[in-house]
């Protein structure tokens, strides 16, 4: 196989990594542009924009993606003018750059084999290039920048260039070329911003011929500059190469303390001379001269080692004794291992496989613990407990690998809100809170589409136009808030707007017309709002490209419930709408509270359990309010707990379990969102880790159950969905109870 085949194989193998990183850069560009609309002169964001575009362009060049390189070059040029202050970012220019960013993404997808560059895309790209050139047209009449290396084109020295000399050392990283950086282009641009008086290359960075890699950068340089403020020029020239370059700038007549400070900060060097050069205390040429002088002395005095290099450099350059001593001390210091944070990309399927194996390990450990307890061997029981504790630590650490901040998903909606509001002629401010709240990565991916639909629906239906808001006495700019936080062992995602709210009578009328509700029935307000999630329901007067076809809200609820979540809606006419989405933290393994009803086992998520109360005679603060006869066919009734009614669900009657109730009945009080309710069970079997297994197709519609788990004994336990079961229990509060007609029911007392 020849070298060209090897190069092709290398590029083909590296292409997926480029596609992934380029998409991340595209997302970053969009984020910077949207944030710049609030502060167009933010220099850090402008530099980040230019750096991202330049990275895409340089990396695309390595793979021969000339179309992407050419198109990104126009964007890079315009961004450079923005950084120099020659152009001002406004709404029109921001929209143009966002459209160009979409085209970059299309070209990246094409490189990955996802799309085809058809005539429509080419025409669109040509139009964007013309618009970019038109935006830069006023700058064409300005004088071109001087080109370094041509004295006849250099402007006369200015007062800024006449100030003292500054000393700059630049050491480019070995990955510089692979990251699309060109050191010579950077230095050429630096020459347009300040006067380069002297240049010396660091030949010591070049390895021997046998170790030389032609694709790696081994370039270091030392420059003497004249400028009043060279820091700005250096920041501009090296802004997109900071991660691949080590820079040290020494001002004129730098104090000794400055060199000592740099020596303390710099990385360990194997030789004294390299240490002094790296901080700018001496030049590379002075080091070479000193080494030559040392070699000459040793050649003339073969029986004498000759003076040390530090002494020679001090004599030749006037190096301060304090600086030399600091360099010697730094050289002799033991080298510490690097403590840099490193990241490893792991395919999600591999991580899922590890989590599945961990689930099987949890089940096996539970079985081993059961056997150990049956043998009553204390040593074996203790050993199994230690194994169980280690498995729990592994479980927590492994599941943490899948946790990602939801803020990245929230940030995507900045563009959605901006473009959709502009299309609808509305002025909307998006507020994001709790972006650092972590959620399982698979869940973040699956919740993105439902969130997208809810946000677009709020923009279209919820928020009014500026004229309507002003007429209603509101600010002309609407407000849409996305927030997330932990609550009761779950994640609460909230979408809130200050729009027109939901007209309940209109919703009810549409439900009557579609036959969803009998015409002689008026449900409670909260039930009327939930009708919006019925299939085919819509209150839009006309169909738009955003909504009005009655498709979407039912799918939103279905997708959220498939994640064992729940969506609720609250609204006040004229004030706004709030949509709450509650999701579990993870989909794989949970801490469970095992209970039994007859021969059946159930698992309650431990973080939802509040307390346990059981029937054992009268107790203060607890009194009966219902009779078994008042329990409906679904096992629902109400009891009085500490002066308040508590809805209770009897699992035996709800699921038709054939077993006789025991003499002592326990009620587990659980927290489901903002409500509490009780679950009647026969026995409390304690806490254990629970591996969640999906239900079979036959049982997926079973209300109140979200999954199953295999116990250590081999039995199957059903995992209770406290949210959906809580909605069923809450309806018991609306049922009339007649305590006067009921026989006394034994009271319940709190036990834990």
Legacy VTK file of the C-alpha trace (Angstrom):
# vtk DataFile Version 3.0
C-alpha trace
ASCII
DATASET POLYDATA
POINTS 752 float
0.000 0.000 0.000
1.486 3.369 -1.008
1.540 6.561 1.061
-1.443 8.085 -0.752
-3.592 5.112 0.278
-2.448 5.549 3.867
-3.314 9.255 3.748
-6.750 8.459 2.343
-7.425 5.892 5.066
-6.284 8.346 7.737
-8.546 11.136 6.457
-11.501 8.778 6.038
-11.092 7.604 9.625
-10.771 11.157 10.951
-13.743 12.527 8.999
-16.441 11.514 11.574
-14.533 13.384 14.273
-14.381 16.456 12.040
-18.128 16.243 11.344
-18.913 16.023 15.060
-16.611 18.890 16.024
-17.798 21.056 13.112
-21.405 20.660 14.242
-20.359 21.737 17.728
-18.664 24.813 16.229
-21.805 25.624 14.215
-23.899 25.430 17.393
-21.369 27.686 19.138
-21.514 30.250 16.310
-25.305 30.393 16.558
-25.087 30.829 20.322
-22.524 33.661 20.065
-24.557 35.469 17.408
-27.724 35.361 19.487
-25.893 36.641 22.567
-24.227 39.398 20.527
-27.640 40.808 19.649
-27.849 42.016 23.256
-24.317 43.485 23.199
-22.953 43.834 19.622
-19.618 45.212 20.860
-18.690 42.300 23.132
-15.118 41.656 22.020
-14.879 38.225 23.627
-17.895 36.991 21.688
-16.622 38.510 18.436
-13.287 36.780 18.903
-15.055 33.505 19.692
-17.113 33.844 16.500
-14.025 34.398 14.378
-12.191 31.544 16.089
-15.039 29.087 15.459
-15.349 30.040 11.786
-11.592 29.847 11.308
-11.455 26.423 12.957
-14.132 25.075 10.616
-12.357 26.534 7.612
-8.931 25.197 8.597
-10.188 21.716 9.462
-12.257 21.513 6.260
-9.124 22.317 4.252
-7.400 19.220 5.631
-10.167 17.043 4.164
-10.276 18.807 0.780
-13.753 20.280 1.355
-13.083 23.238 -0.912
-16.714 24.392 -1.134
-16.914 24.639 2.642
-13.525 26.384 2.799
-14.459 28.966 0.153
-17.842 29.755 1.671
-16.500 29.987 5.230
-13.713 32.276 3.996
-16.273 34.972 3.095
-17.844 34.691 6.545
-14.431 34.796 8.199
-13.550 37.979 6.299
-16.727 39.720 7.432
-16.168 38.611 11.026
-12.652 40.014 10.863
-14.078 43.397 9.854
-16.460 43.191 12.798
-13.563 42.549 15.160
-11.644 45.510 13.758
-14.636 47.776 14.254
-14.947 48.500 10.533
-18.477 47.064 10.547
-21.182 47.174 13.215
-23.315 44.131 13.973
-27.019 44.937 13.629
-30.186 42.857 13.311
-29.861 42.542 9.521
-26.225 41.466 9.628
-26.972 39.044 12.455
-29.763 37.429 10.422
-27.409 37.142 7.454
-24.727 35.440 9.545
-27.288 33.060 11.051
-28.415 32.089 7.549
-24.776 31.589 6.545
-24.269 29.416 9.605
-27.180 27.237 8.464
-25.418 26.817 5.128
-22.206 25.792 6.883
-24.187 23.127 8.704
-25.695 21.954 5.404
-22.207 21.634 3.892
-20.975 19.767 6.956
-23.949 17.390 6.707
-23.163 16.883 3.043
-19.582 15.967 3.931
-21.002 13.421 6.365
-23.253 11.935 3.684
-26.476 13.281 5.165
-27.586 15.678 2.415
-26.917 16.421 -1.239
-25.664 19.746 -2.561
-28.416 20.287 -5.127
-29.173 23.336 -7.288
-31.350 24.894 -4.603
-28.540 24.781 -2.041
-26.024 26.148 -4.534
-28.315 29.027 -5.469
-28.956 29.788 -1.831
-25.221 29.771 -1.109
-24.434 32.094 -4.031
-27.091 34.512 -2.820
-25.569 34.546 0.655
-22.087 35.182 -0.757
-23.441 38.150 -2.730
-25.098 39.510 0.407
-21.850 39.101 2.359
-19.931 40.949 -0.336
-22.562 43.680 -0.406
-22.221 44.117 3.348
-18.458 44.575 2.917
-18.745 46.742 -0.203
-18.248 50.087 1.631
-14.886 48.826 2.857
-13.565 48.190 -0.646
-12.815 51.878 -1.152
-10.495 51.956 1.849
-6.730 51.594 1.391
-5.514 47.998 1.586
-3.541 46.870 4.569
0.255 46.859 4.057
1.858 43.527 3.295
4.717 42.449 5.537
8.040 41.992 3.813
7.537 44.840 1.277
9.212 47.977 2.640
7.787 50.155 -0.092
4.277 49.387 1.171
5.035 50.032 4.843
3.538 53.234 6.271
5.847 55.720 7.934
6.566 55.053 11.621
3.957 56.432 13.950
4.240 57.601 17.509
2.945 54.214 18.655
5.719 52.433 16.770
8.383 54.744 18.120
8.005 53.578 21.699
10.223 51.027 23.465
10.957 47.495 22.283
8.905 44.577 23.501
10.093 40.978 23.445
7.739 38.190 22.348
8.382 34.444 22.389
5.904 32.148 20.626
6.035 28.351 20.780
3.489 26.666 18.519
2.083 23.271 19.539
2.727 20.112 17.551
-0.995 19.882 16.598
-1.001 23.373 15.102
-1.067 22.246 11.455
-3.687 19.562 12.070
-5.929 22.164 13.694
-5.782 24.317 10.564
-3.412 26.976 11.912
-0.698 28.622 9.820
2.032 30.229 11.975
3.415 32.282 9.091
0.006 33.794 8.352
-0.358 34.713 12.016
3.030 36.424 12.052
2.285 38.212 8.777
-0.905 39.605 10.269
0.999 40.637 13.400
3.341 42.631 11.160
0.414 44.743 9.996
-0.412 45.734 13.563
3.050 46.612 14.908
6.654 47.059 13.810
8.695 43.833 13.969
12.290 44.939 14.587
14.042 41.574 14.868
13.196 37.903 14.325
14.954 34.739 15.502
13.737 31.158 15.070
14.037 28.560 17.816
15.838 25.723 16.066
15.993 23.778 19.292
12.326 22.790 18.852
13.090 20.831 15.670
13.739 17.126 16.466
16.185 14.892 14.703
15.422 13.617 11.230
14.450 10.149 12.471
11.879 11.595 14.931
10.636 14.334 12.591
6.941 14.153 11.695
6.224 16.313 8.626
2.592 16.788 9.702
3.551 18.111 13.156
4.573 21.673 13.906
7.993 22.226 15.480
8.144 25.987 15.225
9.157 28.561 17.781
10.077 32.173 17.215
11.327 35.208 19.098
10.341 38.714 18.039
11.387 42.203 19.037
8.423 44.561 18.607
7.974 48.297 18.689
4.517 49.460 19.699
2.873 51.489 22.386
0.363 48.714 23.159
1.425 45.466 21.466
-0.882 43.357 23.650
-3.925 44.256 21.529
-2.061 43.403 18.320
-0.906 40.072 19.747
-4.401 39.243 20.993
-5.796 39.869 17.508
-3.127 37.879 15.705
-3.089 34.891 18.057
-6.760 34.964 19.156
-7.712 31.747 17.346
-4.413 29.959 18.080
-4.250 30.478 21.839
-4.852 26.814 22.587
-2.058 25.760 20.216
0.509 28.337 21.181
2.506 29.356 24.269
3.137 33.122 24.377
5.289 35.274 26.634
5.424 39.046 26.217
8.124 40.980 28.044
7.752 44.796 28.230
10.708 47.169 27.707
13.121 47.108 30.619
11.121 44.374 32.315
11.852 44.128 36.043
13.619 41.110 37.450
10.517 40.133 39.425
8.619 39.680 36.154
11.110 37.076 34.885
11.026 35.255 38.232
7.224 35.196 38.113
7.260 33.722 34.604
9.810 31.114 35.634
7.519 29.998 38.419
4.529 29.736 36.074
6.144 28.066 33.075
6.196 24.324 32.498
9.279 22.364 33.463
12.103 22.426 30.894
14.936 19.877 30.814
17.683 22.465 30.298
18.556 25.764 31.953
19.023 27.672 28.711
15.589 26.618 27.416
14.018 27.828 30.648
15.583 31.284 30.272
14.576 31.490 26.609
11.002 30.428 27.326
10.433 33.375 29.680
12.266 35.891 27.468
15.171 36.540 29.827
17.521 35.805 26.917
17.044 35.253 23.212
17.594 32.070 21.284
20.527 33.688 19.520
22.123 34.578 22.861
21.684 31.011 24.042
23.332 29.627 20.909
26.186 32.100 21.339
26.622 31.030 24.958
26.602 27.333 24.069
29.201 27.966 21.363
31.399 29.833 23.840
31.078 26.972 26.330
32.011 24.421 23.644
35.043 26.481 22.627
36.266 26.676 26.220
35.833 22.927 26.732
37.630 22.192 23.448
40.630 24.225 24.581
40.641 22.715 28.083
39.995 19.027 27.642
40.960 18.226 31.220
38.643 20.880 32.678
34.823 20.939 32.476
34.807 24.678 31.887
32.320 27.260 33.127
28.637 26.472 33.495
26.221 27.783 30.871
24.528 30.005 33.449
27.781 31.759 34.242
28.519 32.306 30.535
25.046 33.708 29.841
25.284 35.995 32.853
28.637 37.331 31.656
27.540 37.779 28.030
24.007 39.163 28.509
24.114 40.806 31.929
21.489 38.368 33.229
20.457 39.248 36.772
21.678 36.881 39.486
18.166 36.603 40.952
16.784 35.437 37.588
19.568 32.888 37.137
19.056 31.503 40.652
15.293 31.215 40.054
15.897 29.329 36.798
18.327 26.920 38.471
15.830 26.315 41.269
13.057 25.694 38.748
15.221 23.244 36.796
16.120 21.247 39.900
12.529 21.026 41.145
11.064 17.495 40.816
8.681 17.287 37.902
5.034 16.844 38.863
2.684 14.731 36.769
0.347 16.696 34.566
-2.983 17.396 36.190
-4.803 18.555 33.084
-8.411 17.550 32.694
-8.765 15.157 29.797
-11.890 14.110 28.004
-12.601 10.830 26.279
-15.342 10.433 23.688
-17.261 7.206 24.250
-20.002 5.946 21.968
-23.387 6.014 23.711
-24.098 2.370 22.801
-21.048 1.222 24.755
-22.154 3.173 27.793
-25.671 1.722 27.493
-24.183 -1.779 27.389
-22.223 -1.085 30.581
-25.368 0.199 32.319
-27.327 -2.893 31.217
-24.604 -5.157 32.622
-24.610 -3.108 35.805
-28.359 -3.705 36.095
-27.805 -7.443 35.816
-25.086 -7.142 38.455
-27.530 -5.403 40.800
-30.026 -8.249 40.332
-27.333 -10.885 40.883
-26.132 -9.096 44.037
-29.692 -9.032 45.387
-29.956 -12.788 44.789
-26.627 -13.394 46.521
-27.727 -11.325 49.506
-30.969 -13.313 49.747
-29.044 -16.590 49.756
-26.642 -15.210 52.374
-29.528 -14.294 54.682
-31.065 -17.740 54.254
-27.811 -19.398 55.300
-27.587 -17.082 58.340
-23.829 -16.966 57.890
-22.768 -13.643 59.413
-19.448 -13.506 57.517
-21.203 -14.166 54.206
-23.859 -11.568 54.979
-21.202 -8.960 55.798
-19.253 -9.758 52.628
-22.399 -9.376 50.519
-23.159 -6.061 52.178
-19.704 -4.784 51.227
-20.204 -5.957 47.658
-23.602 -4.254 47.600
-22.093 -0.974 48.810
-19.419 -1.107 46.100
-22.024 -1.880 43.444
-24.040 1.119 44.601
-20.985 3.377 44.219
-20.324 1.962 40.754
-23.977 2.494 39.892
-23.937 6.131 40.973
-20.693 6.811 39.122
-21.816 5.074 35.944
-25.192 6.775 35.846
-23.457 10.113 36.416
-21.608 9.576 33.116
-24.932 9.853 31.305
-26.004 13.023 33.095
-25.719 16.207 31.019
-26.879 19.776 31.722
-30.199 20.592 30.121
-28.973 24.117 29.400
-27.540 23.034 26.050
-31.020 21.959 24.943
-32.521 25.191 26.267
-29.961 27.248 24.322
-31.210 25.806 21.039
-34.493 27.613 21.560
-32.880 31.056 21.362
-32.785 30.715 17.601
-36.279 29.190 17.488
-37.765 32.031 19.534
-35.922 34.661 17.492
-36.950 33.344 14.072
-40.501 32.352 15.026
-41.197 35.681 16.741
-39.895 37.552 13.689
-42.088 35.434 11.404
-45.149 36.173 13.546
-44.331 39.871 13.939
-43.924 39.576 17.709
-41.335 40.912 20.140
-40.369 38.152 22.587
-37.627 37.935 25.219
-36.508 34.424 26.144
-35.380 33.864 29.744
-33.516 30.678 30.698
-33.032 29.514 34.279
-31.608 26.325 35.756
-29.583 25.401 32.685
-27.049 23.589 34.873
-29.693 21.083 36.039
-28.542 17.621 34.947
-30.691 14.972 33.324
-30.038 11.613 31.688
-28.651 12.179 28.190
-31.135 9.824 26.537
-33.965 11.706 28.219
-32.585 15.078 27.124
-32.577 13.885 23.525
-36.146 12.589 23.735
-37.561 15.664 25.465
-36.166 18.100 22.874
-39.006 17.623 20.352
-41.863 17.994 22.885
-40.199 21.135 24.244
-39.838 22.489 20.723
-43.543 22.030 20.054
-44.562 23.637 23.351
-42.300 26.641 22.782
-43.565 27.218 19.234
-47.143 26.734 20.405
-46.635 29.333 23.137
-45.212 31.803 20.632
-48.086 31.276 18.195
-51.099 30.896 20.529
-49.977 32.287 23.857
-48.109 35.538 23.259
-49.852 38.500 21.657
-48.523 40.967 19.101
-46.977 44.190 20.449
-50.106 46.175 19.518
-52.396 43.733 21.339
-50.177 43.747 24.414
-50.062 47.542 24.576
-53.843 47.702 24.193
-54.168 45.260 27.123
-51.914 47.401 29.303
-48.896 45.088 29.019
-45.328 45.840 27.875
-44.926 45.540 24.129
-42.293 42.819 24.537
-43.589 39.419 25.588
-41.731 37.143 27.965
-41.173 33.420 27.567
-39.376 31.569 30.371
-37.711 28.165 30.259
-36.568 26.790 33.609
-35.539 23.503 35.192
-34.847 22.391 38.739
-34.935 19.322 40.979
-38.126 18.641 42.903
-39.101 15.561 44.947
-36.536 13.320 43.284
-37.504 14.329 39.764
-36.800 17.097 37.264
-39.365 19.852 36.824
-39.171 21.653 33.479
-41.394 24.715 33.290
-42.468 26.740 30.243
-44.171 29.994 31.217
-45.368 32.965 29.207
-47.150 36.199 30.068
-49.500 36.041 27.090
-53.237 35.938 26.668
-53.748 32.659 28.507
-56.264 29.969 27.567
-59.929 30.825 27.095
-61.639 27.997 28.982
-65.079 28.578 27.483
-63.652 28.361 23.967
-61.871 25.108 24.856
-65.046 23.677 26.324
-67.124 24.730 23.307
-64.651 23.071 20.937
-64.729 19.912 23.098
-68.559 19.895 22.915
-68.456 20.367 19.135
-66.009 17.482 18.683
-67.916 15.191 21.022
-65.068 14.923 23.517
-67.358 16.011 26.360
-71.152 15.589 26.646
-72.912 18.924 26.126
-74.680 18.759 29.494
-71.373 18.254 31.353
-69.103 21.092 32.558
-65.831 19.579 33.909
-63.673 21.342 36.526
-61.372 24.072 35.204
-58.222 21.941 35.445
-59.900 19.141 33.478
-60.989 21.614 30.803
-57.370 22.679 30.316
-56.251 19.057 29.984
-58.588 18.682 26.969
-55.941 20.499 24.931
-53.899 17.297 24.995
-56.662 15.252 23.343
-55.915 13.964 19.811
-57.021 16.349 17.068
-57.924 19.155 19.457
-57.237 22.742 18.361
-58.749 26.152 19.097
-56.915 27.951 16.276
-59.240 29.915 14.008
-57.010 29.359 10.984
-54.288 26.929 9.973
-50.749 28.305 9.795
-47.390 26.721 9.106
-46.884 26.595 12.873
-50.148 25.246 14.250
-53.879 24.903 13.835
-54.160 21.385 12.429
-54.861 19.724 15.771
-51.659 17.689 15.605
-48.982 17.805 18.238
-50.195 18.305 21.813
-51.413 14.719 22.125
-48.054 13.545 20.770
-46.321 15.783 23.312
-48.174 14.122 26.173
-47.580 10.649 24.736
-43.828 11.243 24.382
-43.530 12.654 27.894
-45.508 9.802 29.439
-43.309 7.308 27.573
-40.438 8.719 29.661
-42.429 8.016 32.853
-43.138 11.724 33.051
-46.209 13.879 33.416
-47.277 17.147 31.815
-49.724 19.546 33.487
-51.066 22.883 32.359
-52.258 25.943 34.266
-53.480 29.188 32.789
-55.174 32.437 33.683
-56.942 34.414 30.995
-55.071 37.596 30.198
-52.094 36.722 32.422
-50.378 33.771 30.780
-49.876 30.025 30.740
-47.591 27.677 32.654
-46.763 24.162 31.476
-44.962 21.833 33.907
-43.152 18.690 32.787
-41.982 16.300 35.493
-39.456 13.641 34.557
-37.503 11.019 36.517
-33.767 11.594 36.893
-32.821 8.402 35.073
-34.402 5.608 33.083
-32.148 2.756 34.197
-31.761 2.119 37.942
-33.505 3.652 40.949
-33.548 3.257 44.708
-36.843 1.500 45.427
-39.094 0.780 48.391
-40.418 -2.781 48.055
-43.956 -3.573 49.264
-46.353 -6.459 48.763
-50.088 -6.893 48.302
-50.949 -10.537 48.692
-48.482 -12.505 46.578
-47.756 -9.510 44.306
-44.727 -7.262 44.762
-44.597 -3.542 43.975
-41.711 -1.063 43.994
-42.195 2.599 44.916
-39.428 5.101 44.011
-37.783 5.729 47.369
-37.434 9.478 46.871
-41.240 9.800 46.607
-41.972 8.070 49.929
-42.860 10.559 52.692
-43.995 8.358 55.581
-45.736 5.107 56.447
-48.866 4.863 58.604
-50.560 1.665 59.708
-53.810 0.541 61.343
-53.289 -0.167 65.008
-56.082 1.457 67.025
-57.042 5.048 67.885
-54.315 7.676 67.865
-54.242 11.381 68.466
-54.677 13.496 65.355
-55.955 10.623 63.221
-59.612 9.792 62.857
-61.640 7.750 60.373
-63.645 9.467 57.681
-64.746 6.619 55.416
-65.969 3.061 55.460
-64.832 0.182 53.220
-68.267 0.334 51.634
-67.534 3.852 50.397
-64.497 2.631 48.418
-65.270 2.764 44.702
-64.600 0.039 42.160
-61.084 1.400 41.583
-60.147 1.161 45.242
-60.237 4.903 45.937
-61.364 6.538 49.145
-60.347 9.377 51.463
-59.073 9.316 55.016
-58.392 12.138 57.433
-54.731 12.613 58.349
-53.799 15.386 60.789
-56.993 17.260 60.052
-56.695 17.060 56.238
-58.246 14.697 53.723
-55.766 12.306 52.143
-56.813 10.363 49.015
-55.887 6.677 49.226
-55.672 3.960 46.576
-56.195 0.302 47.462
-53.983 -1.708 45.061
-55.828 -4.943 45.824
-59.132 -3.631 44.466
-57.555 -1.423 41.754
-55.781 -4.344 40.075
-58.209 -7.096 41.120
-55.676 -9.070 43.159
-57.223 -12.237 44.582
-56.088 -12.372 48.203
-57.546 -11.689 51.615
-56.426 -8.513 53.401
-54.204 -9.060 56.466
-55.073 -7.956 59.985
-52.698 -4.966 59.756
-52.883 -2.655 56.744
-50.098 -0.153 55.982
-50.592 3.048 54.031
-47.495 4.460 52.313
-47.813 8.236 51.867
-46.054 9.380 48.687
-45.382 12.773 47.103
-46.427 13.125 43.467
-45.588 16.626 42.289
-47.527 19.065 44.462
-49.951 16.485 45.865
-49.728 13.709 48.430
-51.762 10.529 48.570
-51.642 7.109 50.208
-51.203 3.604 48.829
-52.641 0.674 50.818
-50.247 -2.298 51.016
-50.005 -5.486 53.056
-46.306 -5.668 53.910
-43.266 -3.367 53.888
-40.244 -5.279 52.548
-37.630 -2.545 52.766
-35.307 -0.577 50.508
-33.363 -2.007 47.580
-31.826 -0.979 44.279
-34.216 -1.583 41.422
-33.358 -2.174 37.786
-36.138 -0.845 35.577
-37.274 -3.192 32.819
-39.846 -2.157 30.198
-43.310 -3.668 30.285
-44.508 -5.986 27.574
-46.815 -4.678 24.871
-49.842 -6.202 26.599
-49.262 -4.231 29.818
-48.113 -0.869 28.464
-51.578 0.640 28.913
-51.787 -0.474 32.555
-52.430 2.723 34.507
-50.221 3.465 37.488
-47.389 1.088 36.450
-44.278 2.354 34.684
-42.154 -0.776 34.442
-41.057 -3.983 36.072
-38.046 -5.342 37.904
-36.599 -8.767 38.670
-35.938 -9.388 42.348
-33.065 -11.404 43.745
-35.455 -14.293 44.353
-36.368 -14.337 40.657
-39.824 -12.850 41.279
-41.125 -10.003 39.136
-42.100 -6.748 40.862
-44.093 -3.967 39.225
-42.767 -0.410 39.519
-45.449 2.070 40.544
-45.816 5.258 38.508
-46.620 7.626 41.369
-47.533 10.505 39.046
-50.239 8.752 37.039
-51.480 6.840 40.086
-51.628 10.162 41.944
-53.881 11.642 39.268
-56.185 8.657 39.743
-56.160 9.062 43.529
-56.816 12.816 43.380
-60.167 12.211 41.753
-61.268 10.583 45.006
-61.335 14.041 46.603
-64.093 15.074 44.212
-66.299 12.130 45.268
-68.804 12.959 48.033
-68.330 11.025 51.240
-71.000 10.555 53.873
-69.236 9.824 57.101
-72.472 9.913 59.031
-73.779 6.956 57.065
-70.603 4.922 57.330
-69.594 2.582 60.091
-66.373 3.529 61.903
-63.152 2.537 60.161
-60.177 1.764 62.402
-57.907 4.821 62.583
-54.321 4.854 61.356
-51.204 5.821 63.288
-47.896 7.083 61.911
-44.969 4.714 62.346
-42.153 6.298 60.338
LINES 1 753
752 0 1 2 3 4 5 6 7 8 9 10 11 12 13 14 15 16 17 18 19 20 21 22 23 24 25 26 27 28 29 30 31 32 33 34 35 36 37 38 39 40 41 42 43 44 45 46 47 48 49 50 51 52 53 54 55 56 57 58 59 60 61 62 63 64 65 66 67 68 69 70 71 72 73 74 75 76 77 78 79 80 81 82 83 84 85 86 87 88 89 90 91 92 93 94 95 96 97 98 99 100 101 102 103 104 105 106 107 108 109 110 111 112 113 114 115 116 117 118 119 120 121 122 123 124 125 126 127 128 129 130 131 132 133 134 135 136 137 138 139 140 141 142 143 144 145 146 147 148 149 150 151 152 153 154 155 156 157 158 159 160 161 162 163 164 165 166 167 168 169 170 171 172 173 174 175 176 177 178 179 180 181 182 183 184 185 186 187 188 189 190 191 192 193 194 195 196 197 198 199 200 201 202 203 204 205 206 207 208 209 210 211 212 213 214 215 216 217 218 219 220 221 222 223 224 225 226 227 228 229 230 231 232 233 234 235 236 237 238 239 240 241 242 243 244 245 246 247 248 249 250 251 252 253 254 255 256 257 258 259 260 261 262 263 264 265 266 267 268 269 270 271 272 273 274 275 276 277 278 279 280 281 282 283 284 285 286 287 288 289 290 291 292 293 294 295 296 297 298 299 300 301 302 303 304 305 306 307 308 309 310 311 312 313 314 315 316 317 318 319 320 321 322 323 324 325 326 327 328 329 330 331 332 333 334 335 336 337 338 339 340 341 342 343 344 345 346 347 348 349 350 351 352 353 354 355 356 357 358 359 360 361 362 363 364 365 366 367 368 369 370 371 372 373 374 375 376 377 378 379 380 381 382 383 384 385 386 387 388 389 390 391 392 393 394 395 396 397 398 399 400 401 402 403 404 405 406 407 408 409 410 411 412 413 414 415 416 417 418 419 420 421 422 423 424 425 426 427 428 429 430 431 432 433 434 435 436 437 438 439 440 441 442 443 444 445 446 447 448 449 450 451 452 453 454 455 456 457 458 459 460 461 462 463 464 465 466 467 468 469 470 471 472 473 474 475 476 477 478 479 480 481 482 483 484 485 486 487 488 489 490 491 492 493 494 495 496 497 498 499 500 501 502 503 504 505 506 507 508 509 510 511 512 513 514 515 516 517 518 519 520 521 522 523 524 525 526 527 528 529 530 531 532 533 534 535 536 537 538 539 540 541 542 543 544 545 546 547 548 549 550 551 552 553 554 555 556 557 558 559 560 561 562 563 564 565 566 567 568 569 570 571 572 573 574 575 576 577 578 579 580 581 582 583 584 585 586 587 588 589 590 591 592 593 594 595 596 597 598 599 600 601 602 603 604 605 606 607 608 609 610 611 612 613 614 615 616 617 618 619 620 621 622 623 624 625 626 627 628 629 630 631 632 633 634 635 636 637 638 639 640 641 642 643 644 645 646 647 648 649 650 651 652 653 654 655 656 657 658 659 660 661 662 663 664 665 666 667 668 669 670 671 672 673 674 675 676 677 678 679 680 681 682 683 684 685 686 687 688 689 690 691 692 693 694 695 696 697 698 699 700 701 702 703 704 705 706 707 708 709 710 711 712 713 714 715 716 717 718 719 720 721 722 723 724 725 726 727 728 729 730 731 732 733 734 735 736 737 738 739 740 741 742 743 744 745 746 747 748 749 750 751
